[in-house]
Amino acid sequence: MKRIAFYGGSFDPLHCGHLTIARKLTGIFQLDEFVFIPAFHAPHKKDKNPTSAFHRFAMLALATNTEEKIKISKIELDAPHKPYTFETLTRLKNELENTQIFFVMGADSWAEITTWREWEKVLTLVNIIVVTRPDYEIGFTHVTNEIRERIIDLRKPENKSEIENPKSEIYITDAVQIDVSATEIRKKISEKQTGWRELVPREVANYIEKYNLYI
């Protein structure tokens, strides 16, 4: 059975943390593909105005062009309306037969998951991989008992074997220890601070400078 992980987000911009997550999880979960899904605009973040979807897609494409197993999906960019995550996952599950699907989210998304439309459906449709951050205390009290029973904490050595035959579980992993955020990068650029180029792939840095993004 094919194994594919999907990672949704604004990627505004894609940074080295995102790329490291893709590479590491591909190895750990023995994935056939790791797919970024840039959102046209996250429906639960109505107060935020992301950079043009065309720019964000272009940066993703440039940064992953030589990565054999890392791809990009336009499933949300091409949608006639702005889909919620549960709608995207339902569509993927219906279209990808004989495929073990994983949905990747960061610790911040996990912390605010109950604000998502049909959040319990999101957590039960497919396998979930939650990537923690360094020095970030991840909590579980905000989800239901039924959800908590499906959590497998891969930070505990005795749970490592659970990756082999996943069955719609929620995996917590600290495999990526990079603490960088797109918000921090945008702030550095807008305030003309130095050091932001080291936080993004070279191709992304060049693109940001060429098109004067975030200034």
C-alpha positions in Angstrom: 0.0 0.0 0.0 1.3 3.4 -1.0 2.0 5.8 1.9 1.6 9.6 1.3 1.8 12.5 3.7 0.1 15.8 3.1 1.3 19.0 4.8 -1.1 21.9 4.6 -0.3 25.5 5.5 0.3 29.0 4.2 4.0 28.5 3.7 4.4 32.3 3.7 7.3 31.7 3.1 8.5 28.1 3.0 11.4 27.9 5.4 14.1 25.4 6.3 12.0 23.9 9.0 9.3 23.0 6.6 11.8 21.3 4.3 13.5 19.4 7.1 10.1 18.1 8.3 9.4 16.8 4.8 12.7 15.0 4.5 12.8 13.5 8.0 9.2 12.3 8.0 9.6 10.8 4.6 12.3 8.6 6.1 10.8 7.9 9.5 7.3 6.9 8.1 8.7 5.2 4.9 6.7 7.5 2.7 6.4 7.1 -1.0 5.5 10.8 -1.3 5.4 13.9 0.9 3.1 16.6 -0.5 2.8 20.2 0.5 -0.7 21.7 0.2 -0.5 25.5 0.1 -3.7 27.0 1.3 -5.3 29.8 -0.8 -6.3 31.3 2.6 -6.8 29.3 5.8 -10.5 29.6 6.5 -10.0 29.7 10.3 -7.6 32.7 10.0 -9.9 35.2 8.5 -8.0 38.1 10.1 -4.8 37.4 8.2 -3.9 38.3 4.7 -1.4 36.0 3.2 1.0 36.7 0.3 -0.3 35.9 -3.1 -0.9 32.1 -3.6 1.1 32.4 -6.8 4.2 33.6 -5.0 3.9 31.0 -2.3 3.5 28.2 -4.8 6.5 29.4 -6.8 8.7 29.4 -3.7 7.6 25.9 -2.9 8.3 24.7 -6.4 11.8 26.3 -6.5 12.7 24.8 -3.1 11.5 21.2 -3.9 12.4 21.0 -7.6 15.3 18.5 -7.0 13.5 16.5 -4.2 12.3 13.3 -5.8 9.7 12.4 -3.2 8.6 15.9 -2.2 5.8 17.3 -4.3 3.2 20.1 -4.2 -0.6 19.9 -4.7 -2.8 22.6 -6.0 -5.9 20.9 -4.7 -6.8 24.0 -2.5 -5.5 26.6 -4.8 -7.6 25.3 -7.7 -10.8 24.8 -5.6 -13.7 27.0 -6.7 -14.2 27.9 -3.0 -11.8 28.0 -0.1 -12.0 24.5 1.3 -11.7 23.5 5.0 -9.2 20.9 5.8 -11.8 18.2 6.5 -13.1 18.8 2.9 -9.7 18.5 1.4 -8.9 15.3 3.4 -12.3 13.8 2.4 -11.6 14.4 -1.2 -8.0 13.0 -1.0 -9.3 9.9 0.8 -12.0 9.3 -1.9 -9.5 9.9 -4.8 -6.5 7.9 -3.4 -7.6 4.3 -3.2 -5.2 1.7 -1.6 -3.2 4.6 0.0 -2.3 5.1 3.6 -2.8 8.9 4.1 -1.0 11.0 6.7 -1.8 14.6 7.5 1.0 16.6 9.0 0.6 19.6 11.4 2.8 21.6 13.7 2.5 22.0 17.4 0.7 25.4 16.9 -1.9 23.9 14.7 -2.4 21.1 17.2 -2.9 23.6 20.0 -5.6 25.4 18.1 -7.2 22.3 16.4 -10.5 22.8 18.2 -11.0 26.1 16.3 -11.0 24.2 13.0 -14.3 23.4 11.2 -15.2 19.7 11.9 -11.9 19.3 13.8 -12.8 15.8 15.1 -13.4 14.6 11.6 -10.0 16.0 10.6 -8.4 13.9 13.4 -10.2 10.7 12.4 -10.3 10.7 8.6 -6.6 9.8 8.2 -3.4 9.3 10.2 -2.2 12.5 11.8 1.5 13.4 12.5 2.0 16.3 15.0 5.6 17.7 14.8 6.6 19.4 18.1 8.9 22.3 18.5 12.0 22.6 20.8 11.1 23.7 24.4 7.4 23.6 23.5 5.1 21.8 25.9 2.5 20.1 23.9 -0.9 19.5 25.5 -3.7 16.9 25.1 -6.4 18.1 27.5 -8.1 20.2 24.8 -9.2 17.1 22.8 -11.8 14.5 23.7 -11.1 11.2 25.4 -11.8 9.3 22.2 -9.1 11.4 20.4 -6.6 11.0 23.3 -6.9 7.2 23.1 -5.6 7.3 19.6 -2.5 9.3 20.4 0.9 7.5 20.0 3.8 9.5 21.4 6.8 8.5 19.3 9.0 10.5 21.7 8.8 7.4 23.8 11.1 4.6 22.5 8.7 1.8 23.2 6.2 3.3 20.7 8.6 3.4 17.7 7.3 0.1 16.3 3.8 1.6 16.0 4.8 3.3 12.7 4.8 0.0 10.8 1.1 -0.6 10.5 -0.8 2.7 11.3 -4.6 2.7 11.6 -5.8 6.2 11.7 -3.7 7.1 14.7 -2.3 10.4 15.9 1.5 10.4 16.1 3.5 12.9 18.1 7.1 13.3 17.0 10.0 15.4 18.0 12.1 14.3 15.0 12.6 17.8 13.8 14.3 20.2 16.3 14.3 23.4 14.4 12.6 26.4 16.0 11.9 28.8 13.1 8.6 30.5 12.0 7.4 32.2 8.9 6.2 35.1 11.1 9.7 35.6 12.4 11.1 35.6 8.8 8.5 38.1 7.6 9.2 40.4 10.5 13.0 40.3 10.0 12.6 41.2 6.3 10.1 44.0 6.9 12.3 45.5 9.6 15.4 45.1 7.4 17.1 42.8 9.9 19.9 40.5 8.8 20.1 36.7 9.2 16.8 35.8 7.6 18.4 34.3 4.5 19.8 31.5 6.6 16.3 30.5 7.6 15.0 29.7 4.1 16.3 27.7 1.2 18.6 29.7 -1.1 16.1 29.6 -4.0 13.4 31.0 -1.7 15.7 33.8 -0.4 16.6 34.8 -4.0 12.9 34.8 -5.0 11.9 37.0 -2.0 14.6 39.5 -2.9 13.8 39.5 -6.6 10.1 40.2 -6.1 10.5 42.4 -3.0 8.2 40.3 -0.8 7.5 41.2 2.9 9.0 44.7 2.7 
